[in-house]
Amino acid sequence: MRKAYIERCTNETDIKLSLSLDGEGKYDIDTGCGFLNHMLILFCRHGNFDLTVCCSGDTDVDYHHTVEDIGICLGKAFYQALDDMRGITRYGNFLMPMDETLVMCAVDISGRSALGWYLPLEKDRVGDFDTELCKEFWLSFVRNCPCAVHVRYMSGENTHHIIEAMFKGVARALSQAVMIDEKHIEEIPSTKGIL
């Protein structure tokens, strides 16, 4: 059962998060940030991950700590649920179209943290959400689930669409990467024998 439960309590946020990698896209998301709720719901549906998130954060300041800390918890949950990475496909990629927008997303669950980020966002905000927090979210994720995540803007004008395409695309790339390879179910997908 590739599942995880994470609790993280600081002076800035109190988070409870559960994840199932082999889910059906079910979700119960309450982050205190409407736009982040929307992105995580899309992430679940497009990755077929089951995810619950309950976060109480210092949103009276802004959404920075909430977004960063949920990224930390989601990364920890993936890392815990993957265990020793045995049998996983390891790599995934997806070219995500959304209306006028096209975003390329690729993942390597390598045991090494890297974020390749080329996602220029012309608008500083979508509603009350600071768009620079998207990068902070994925930095937090890769630092806590050591992997390489690459996102690359190909085309698009609408900032909401660009961010949405990125979350959907990363979800689909991650779903491929964590999928069990039935031909190599007992193997670590590395010539080193460890990830």
N, C-alpha and C positions, 0 to 999 in steps of 0.2 A: 504494500500500500504506500504509494508515493505521496505522502501527506505531511504537512507541517503546521505547527501552531507556534506563533511568536507573540510574546508580550513585551512591550518596551515602555517604561515609564520614566520620564525626565521632568525637569521643572518647566519644560516647554510643551511637551506632548505626552499623552497617555494613549497607547495604541494596543489593540488586540486584533490579530490577523490570523486567519486560517486559510490554507491553500491545499488544493488537490490538483496534482498535475494531470491526472487521468479523469478529468471531470466531464461535464456536459455544458459548460458555459454558464453555470448558475452563480448568482452573486447576491450579496447583501452588503451594500457599500454605504457608509456614512462617514465621510472624512471631514465634514464641516466646510467643504469647498465644493460648490456645485459643479464647476468645470472639471475638477479632478475626479469627482464621482462619475461624471459622464465618460471621461477617458478610461477609467478603470473598468467600468461596465463594458465598454467596447473591447478593452483588453481581454476580459473574461470570455466574451462571446466569440471573438475571433481566434482566441487561442484554445478554446474549449477547456479553460481552467475554471475550477470552482473556487471562488474567493469570497471571504467575508472580511470586512475591514470596519472597525469601529475606532474612530479617533476623536479625542478631545484635545484641541490645541489652542495655542495663544493667537487665534485668528484676529483678535482685536489689534494685534501688532501688524501682521500681514500673514500670508500663507506660506512663507518660506520654511519655517520649522516643520509645519505639517507635511508639506510636499517632500522635503528632504528626509524626514523620519519615516514616512510611509515607504519611500524608496529603499531606505535601509532595511525595514522590516520585510518588504517583499523580496529583496535580495537574499536576506537570511533564510526566508521560507523556501525559496527555490533551492538554495544550497543544501539545506537540511533535507528537503524532500528527495533530492537527487542522490544523497548518500555518497557512495564511492564512484558514481557515474557509470557503473557497470551496465553495459547493454545499450546505452543511449546512442543515438545517431550522431550527436555532437554538433553537427553543422546545420544551419538553416538559413534560408534567404527568401525574401519575398519582395516583389515589385508591386507596390500598392497604388492603384489609381483611385482617386476620389474626385469626381467632377473634373475640374481643370487642373487638378493637382496630381503629381506623380512623385512618390518617395520610394527610394530603394532602402531596404533594411536587411542586414545580415548579422548572424550570430555564430560565434564559436565558443562552445563551453569548454574552455581550454585550461582552466585553473589559473589563468593570468588575467588581471583586470586591465581593460582598455576600453576607451570610448572614442570611436571615430565619429565626430560630430560635424556635419556640414548641413545645417538646417537654418538658413537665414530667415529670420522672422521680422518683417517690416514693422509690424505693430508691436508696441511694448505690452499691450494688454488685450485680452479677450474677456470682455465683461470686466469683472474685478480681479481677474487672474493675471499675474505677471508672467509673460511668456518666457522670460529667461529661466523660470523655474523648471521648465521641461528638461533642460540640460542638467540641472541640479538633481532632478529625480533619477535620471539614468546614470549619472555619476555615482550616486548613492547605491543604486542597484548593483553596478559592476564591481564596486568596492566590497560588497558583501556577498555576492555570488560571483566569484572570480571567473569572468568570461569577457570576451570581446563583443561589444555591440557597436555596429556601424549603422548610421543613418545618413542618407545623402539625398538632398533636395534635387529633383530633376526638373520640375516645373510646378507652377501654381502661383496664385495671387492672394487667395483668401487665407488669412492666418489660421482661422479655426480649422479649415480644411487641411492645411499643411500639418498641423499638430495632430489632428484626428487620424490622418493617413499614416503618420509616424507611429502612433500608439497601436493602430490596427496591424500595421506591417511588422512591427517588432513582435507583437503577439503571435502572428502567424509564423515568423521566423523562429521564435522560441519554441513554439509547438512542434515544429519539425525537428529542432535540435534535441529536445528532451524525449522525443519518440523512441520507443524501444525498437532496436534493429533485431528482428527475429532470427536473422542468420548469425548474429554475433551476440546473443543474449547474455552470455557469461563473460564477455570480454570487456576490458577497459579500452575505449577507442583511442589508443595512443601507443606508438612503438616504445615509449618509455615505460609503459605498464602502469602509469599513474597519471591522474589529472589533478 
